[in-house]
Amino acid sequence: MKDSFVAFVQRIVALFRKELLAILKDPANRVILIAPAIVQSLLFGYAATYDLTDVPYAVLDQSRSPTSAELLARLDATGVFHRVATLESQAEIRDVIDTQRALLAIQIGSRLERQLAAGEAAPLQLIVDARNSNTAGSASAYVSAVVDAFNQSLRERRGLQAAGPIEIETRAWYNPNLETRWNLMPGLIATLSMLQTLLLTALSVAREREQGTFDQLLVTPLSPFEIMIGKALPPILIGLTQATLILLVTRFWFGVPMAGSFVTLYVGLALFTIASVGVGLSISALSANMQQAMLYTFVLLMPLVLLSGLTTPVANMPAALQVATLANPLRFAIDLVRRVYLEGVGLATVVPDLIPLAIIAAVTLPMAAWLFRNRLV
């Protein structure tokens, strides 16, 4: 009995040793086991933060009084808020919010000084860009804290008995109830479709190599460009179909109203899917087998999602990571989908998102074709 148990343990140990050596003997596998954990932990530490360290805001000060100047000086002194525009009319508020120059706009009424002198509550209107509900809520809370401290200072200096001389009236644009779902679900239209598209394209050439049919494909009359098109079209179709399913769930199941045009939305999604297919085909051309293709894809997906602005704003990230997001097609796709879905903007407005997607597609697709032709693996 004892001998049989020892033999059993020896067999398990031998198999364990064999499998461990199979994993570790390849230098590429050793890198994959160690590097992603370090890189992803650093990315989470820097990028996955809801803390607001830089809040651009615009102000419409119709009072132009010493009190309003003191309040705004307190905001600027926090080190979190910085003024990007001093407005002259209410019509200018929409422009700074729509173009995302400012996260919030503060409107101070012309009767502020007189209302405070009379012991009345003076309203201060706070207009926040609620396309990202978490950021909008945090920014509103920061402003409320500054105003509460200012109110306390006024009571101490002027002896006012009112609980709050200045009262904040908050208006959240594009997400009036600050629902997280309104922010998250439109972003998932691009994100979830990319996951499947990237995986399908990454496995396409690697599967051919593993099955031994890639060499046969190369000796056919098909050019590398034709092979690339043939392998790109099915994932593009599947990606757009998945985006449509998520769009239907978002609109009809969760009831998030769509303000924009389907034509504009699908032009952006089509270009984004093409860019994603270019990335996936490049991964596939570099991979020797399906296992490598899946590993490379999953290693790449986490940084792409994390640096996309899906859950945390890109503006909150360190400057170096903000530069890195410029190579991330998902960043521009999420911004495009949210702006079309929630704001209802037209095609001309989302051109700044379409251009980077076109550049990424123009780089990755020829690179994939070159890799097919040269067969680096």
N, C-alpha and C positions, 0 to 999 in steps of 0.2 A: 504493500500500500504506500509506504514511504517512498520507495523507488519510483513508483508510477507518478507520484506527486512531484518528485524532483525532476523527473523527465518532462512532465507537463510545464513546470516553471522554466526549464531550460529551453523548451521549444518557444514559449512565449517571449523569453528574453532574446533568443536568436532572431525571432521575427521582428521584435521591437527594434533591435539593433539594425536589421536590414532596412526597415522602413525609415528609420531616423537617418541612416547613411544616404539613402536614396533622396531624401529631402535636402540634406545639408551638403552633399558632395558637389552640387551645382552652385558655382559662385553667384549666379543670378538669383537662385532661390534664397541664398543667404541674405542677399541685399533686400529682397522682397520681404523677408521675415522681419528685418530689423528697421530698415529705413522708413517704411510707411507709418509704423507706430510712432516713431519720433516726429516725423513731419506732421502727421495728423494731430498729434497732441499739441504741437506748437500752433497749428492753425486754429484749433479749437480755443486755445488760450487767448489768441489775439483777435480772431475774427468772430467767434461766437460770443458776442457780448451785447447786452441790451443797454449798457451804460452809455449815456450821451455825454460826449466830451466836446462836441463842436456843433452848436445849434445855430444855423444861419436864420436871421429873422429880419422882417421889414416892419417899419413903424409908420403909422399915420397919426401924427400928433396934431390934432386940431386945437388943442388947448394952448400949446406953446408957453406953458407957465413954468415957474420955478419948481412946482411940485411934480409935474410930468417929467421935467428934466432930471430931477433927483431920482425918480422911480426908474427911468431908463438907465441912468448911471449905475444904479444898483444892479440892474440886469447885466450890463456890460462888465461890471466888476467881478462877477462870479467866475469869469474865465470860461464859462460854458457857452454863453450866448455871444454872438457877434453880429452886428448890424450890417446887412448887405445893401439895404436900400432905405432911404427916407422918402416917403411917398407924399404926394400932394393931393391925391383924390382917391375915393373909394374904388374907382374903375381900375386903378393900378394894382390893387390887391390881387385880383384874379391873375394878372400876368405873372407876378413874382411867384405865386403858388403853382400855377400851371406849368411853368418852365422849371420848377424845382430849384429856383435860386434861393428860395426861403422855405424853411420847414413850417414857419408860422408867421402870422402878421398880427400886430398889435394895433388896435385903433383906440385912441384916447379922445373922448368927446370934448367939445369946445367949452362946456360948462363945468369942467372938472374942478377948477379952483373955487368957483362960486358955490357949487354943491358941497364941497368939503367945508367951506367957511360957514355955511348954514347948518352944518351937522347932518346933511343928507348923505345917503349912499350914492356914490358916483360909479356908474358902470364903466368897465373896461372890457372892450370886446376882443376876444382872442380867437383868431381864425387859424386852424391847424390843418395841415395836409395829412389826412387820415388814410391815405393809401397803405401806409404801414401803421396799423393800429397800435402796436406796441410802442413805436417811437413817438407817435402822437400823444399817447397817454402819458409817457414819461416826460415829454416836453411840457405838457400842460401842468403836470404835477410840479415841475421845477419852477414854472412861472408862478403858480399858486403859492409856493413856499416863499418866493421873493416878495410877492405882494402881501402875504400875511405878515412878514417881518416889517415891511414898510408901514402897514397899517398900525402895528404895535408902536412903531417909532412915532407916527403921527399922534396917536392917542397920548403918548407920554409927553410930547412937546406941546400939543394944543389942548389937551384935556378933553378930547372928544369921548363921549360915552358910547357911541355906536359900536356894535360888535365888529363891523368891518366898513370903514369909510369908503374903500374901493372894492367893488364887487366884480368878479370876473364873470363874463358871459361868454361861454365857449361855443364855437360853431365848428364842427368837424366836417370838412368837405370830402366828398367821394366815399365816405363811410360814416354816416351821421351818428350811428350808435356805437362806433368804435369796436365793431365785432371783429374778432381775430379771423373768423372764417372768410370775411370779405377780403382780407389781405392775403390769406393763405391759399384759398382755392383757385383764384385766377393764376397764381404763380405755379400751382401744381399742373396746370394745363400744359405748360412747357416742360416742367421738371420730370413728370412721370412718363411722358412720351419720349423724352430723351433717354431715360434709363433703358427702355426696351430697344430703342433704335440703336444706341451705342453697342449694346450687347449683341444684337443680331448681326450688325456689320462687322464687329470685331471677330466673331466666330466664323464668318463666311469663308475667307481664304484659308484660315487656320484649319478649318474642317476639311477643305479640299486637300491640303497638305497631309493631314493625318490619314485620310482615306486613300492617299496616293493618286488622286485624280488631278492634282494641280499641274503636274508635268504634262498630262494629256491635254489640259486646257491651253497650255502655253504653245503647243505645237499645232493648234487649230488655226484656221485663217483669221480668227478674231485678234484684233490688235489689243494691247493693254488698255487703251482708252475704251474700247468696246466692252472689254471684260469688266472694267470699272463701272460703266453705265449699267450693264446687265445686273451687276451685284448691288448697285446703289438704288435702283428703282423700287424693288420690293420693300426694303426697310423704310424708304421715304413714304410709300403708300401706307405701310403699317403704322408708322409714326403719326401721320396725319389722321388716320382712323382712330388711334388711341387718344390723340388730342381732342378729337370730336366727341368721343365717349366721355372724357373727363369734363369737357365743356357742357355737355348735356346734364351730367350729374350736378355740376356747379349751378347751372341755371335753373333746372326744374326740380331737383331733389332738395338742394340746400336753399334755393330761392334767392340766390345772389343776382340782382338785376344787371343786365348787360346794357351799357349805354352806347357802345360804339357799333361800328360796321363789321359785319362778318367778312366782307371782302378785304378790308384792311387787316383784320385779324389773321386771315388765312394766307395773305401775302407774306406777312411776317413769319407765321408758323412754317410755311413752305421753305422760306430761305433759311430759317433756323434748323429745320430738319435736314436740309442739304448740307449745312455746315457740320451738323452732328454726324452725318454719314461719312463726310470726309475725314473726321477725326477717327471714327470707328474703322474705316477701311485702312487708314494708316497703321493703326494698332494691329489689325489683322495681317497686313503685309509684313510687319516686323516679327510676328509671332511664329514660332516653329510648330506649335500644336495648339489644340483647343485649351489645354490647361493654362498655358502661358497667356493666351488671349484673354481668358476669364480673369486671371490674376491681374494683368495690366489694366483691364477695364475697371475692376473693383477698386484697384489702387487709385485710379484716376477719378472715379466718380465722386468719392468723398470730398476731395478739394474742390471739384467743379460745383457741387451743390453748396458747400460751405461758403464759397467765395462768390455766390450768385446773387446774394441779397434776398434770398427766399424768406429767411426768418430774421436775419439781422441786417441792418442797412450797411451798404458798402461804405457810406460816408463815416461810419463809426470805426472802420478798420484802420490800422496803421497805413501810412502813406505807401510803403513798399508793397503791401498786399493790395491796395487800391490799384496800383500799377499792374500787378499780376492779373487782376480781374479783367483787364483789357483784352487778354487772350482767351477769355472764357465766354463761349457763345451763349451759355445759359444766363449770364448776367444781363445781356442785352435782350434776350427773349423774354425774360420775366418782366423787365421794365416795359417792354413793348406791350405784352399781353395785359398788364395791369393798367397801363395808360389807355389802351383801346377799350378794355372791358369796363373799367370804373369811370374814366373821364369821358370817354366817347370821342377821343381825338381822331383826326383824319390821317391819311397816309403821309402828307407833307410834314406833320408834326413828329412822326416816328422815324423820319429819315436818319437822324443821328444814331438810332439803334440798328437800322437796316444796313448802313454802310459797314460797320464792323463785322456783321454777320456775313456780308458779301465778301469781305476781305479774308475772313477765316476760311470760307468755302473755297475761295480762289487759291489759297495756299495749300490747304489739306488735300483737296481732290487731285491736283497735279502731282503732289508729293506721293499720294497713294499709287497713282499710275506709274510714277518713276520707280517706286519700290517693287511694283509688280514686274516691271520690265527687267530690273536688275537683280531681283530675287536675292536680297541681302541675306536671307536666312537659308 
